[in-house]
Amino acid sequence: MNARVLGEHEFGYDEDDFEQVRDRLYRRAGISLASSKQQMVYSRLARRLRELNLRSFSSYLAYLDQHPEEWQPFINALTTNITAFFREQHHFEQLASLAREPQRRGRPLRFWSAASSTGEEPYSMAMALRQALGEQAHRVQIIASDIDTGVLETARRGIYPLERIDPLDPALKKRYFQRGTGSNAGLARVVPELRQMVEFRRINLLETDWRLSGGFDAIFCRNVMIYFDKPTQVRLLERMVRLLRPDGLFFAGHSESFVQASHVVKLVCRTVYQPVPGGPT
Ligand SMILES: C[S@@+](CC[C@H](N)C(=O)[O-])C[C@H]1O[C@@H](n2cnc3c(N)ncnc32)[C@H](O)[C@@H]1O
């Protein structure tokens, strides 16, 4: 029996195509798409079909199978990258106090933003740490990673429309952003002092080797676990906690909870966790 056609569209698209997109995204990126996301999948991939001059989703799926280099545009089209500067302000206050703890004095400090999207999160970490440590911020290294190469490019450039930085404290805006002029009017660029604190890398959290050494003082892994199923979430949490120092902190998104993973982490305060002594090895 033929699969149900999903509405009137420019490109051929049926239920079977949607299921195949869903299955491929889950296997590659761990992202579990709800069955209600049929229209979202269509609109996010339609542009790619147009660029490749393809007429239907089934021919796109065949193209994907024959061209491994298509995986990256496929993933870039389907990830959700919503973010903001200082999203969940209390995390950045807690990060600043952590950086000032006496046992962290005088040594390199390492942080990871594990789903950094367009860069607002790691640059907010850099601002908070720079404010907390002053000249001592030269000891800070922030690794920021994402699976989506498009957002990583934006993040590396560090250029944002002024509306994105509007909610920031005026003193921070003045200190850490350069306003564009002429053809760059309406844009602001993160200052080099902050950009050099952050190293961007492509990391798919689902891959077995992240090529990261441990000893992180804090890991921000916010608003990405929600896309993964529970067994994947717990497996990733165990792996991340192994990369944290025993006195490090794990920051989760506002709707993510790991209280069930009590063998791995203990809740310190709202969405902030510490490793359980003798936890996963
Ligand atoms: C909603 S954004 C969260 C951004 C930021 N952490 C925040 O809370 O504002 C989710 C990010 O997770 C990334 N992502 C999704 N699946 C991923 C995976 N398997 N590995 C790494 N990053 C992934 C997406 O590309 C997207 O940029």
The ligand as a Tripos MOL2 file, in Angstrom:
@<TRIPOS>MOLECULE
LIG
   27    29     1     0     0
SMALL
NO_CHARGES

@<TRIPOS>ATOM
      1 C1         18.4520   24.7890   21.4520 C.3       1 LIG1
      2 S1         20.1670   24.8770   21.0670 S.3       1 LIG1
      3 C2         20.8450   25.2030   22.6770 C.3       1 LIG1
      4 C3         21.9020   26.2690   22.6590 C.3       1 LIG1
      5 C4         22.4760   26.6690   24.0200 C.3       1 LIG1
      6 N1         23.0840   25.5610   24.6810 N.3       1 LIG1
      7 C5         21.4010   27.2850   24.8860 C.2       1 LIG1
      8 O1         20.9290   26.6320   25.8260 O.co2     1 LIG1
      9 O2         21.0220   28.4430   24.6520 O.co2     1 LIG1
     10 C6         20.5440   23.1350   20.8190 C.3       1 LIG1
     11 C7         21.8520   22.9080   20.0640 C.3       1 LIG1
     12 O3         22.1900   21.5180   20.1550 O.3       1 LIG1
     13 C8         22.8230   21.1350   18.9600 C.3       1 LIG1
     14 N2         22.7930   19.6630   18.8250 N.ar      1 LIG1
     15 C9         21.7350   18.8710   18.5170 C.ar      1 LIG1
     16 N3         22.1070   17.5800   18.4590 N.ar      1 LIG1
     17 C10        23.4300   17.5560   18.7460 C.ar      1 LIG1
     18 C11        24.3990   16.5140   18.8350 C.ar      1 LIG1
     19 N4         24.0910   15.2200   18.6060 N.pl3     1 LIG1
     20 N5         25.6730   16.8420   19.1560 N.ar      1 LIG1
     21 C12        26.0170   18.1350   19.3900 C.ar      1 LIG1
     22 N6         25.1560   19.1680   19.3100 N.ar      1 LIG1
     23 C13        23.8750   18.8730   18.9930 C.ar      1 LIG1
     24 C14        22.0380   21.8810   17.8950 C.3       1 LIG1
     25 O4         22.7580   22.0120   16.6900 O.3       1 LIG1
     26 C15        21.7270   23.2120   18.5760 C.3       1 LIG1
     27 O5         22.6440   24.2200   18.1940 O.3       1 LIG1
@<TRIPOS>BOND
     1     1     2 1
     2     2     3 1
     3     2    10 1
     4     3     4 1
     5     4     5 1
     6     5     6 1
     7     5     7 1
     8     7     8 2
     9     7     9 1
    10    10    11 1
    11    11    12 1
    12    11    26 1
    13    12    13 1
    14    13    14 1
    15    13    24 1
    16    14    15 ar
    17    14    23 ar
    18    15    16 ar
    19    16    17 ar
    20    17    18 ar
    21    17    23 ar
    22    18    19 1
    23    18    20 ar
    24    20    21 ar
    25    21    22 ar
    26    22    23 ar
    27    24    25 1
    28    24    26 1
    29    26    27 1
@<TRIPOS>SUBSTRUCTURE
     1 LIG1         1 GROUP 0 **** ****
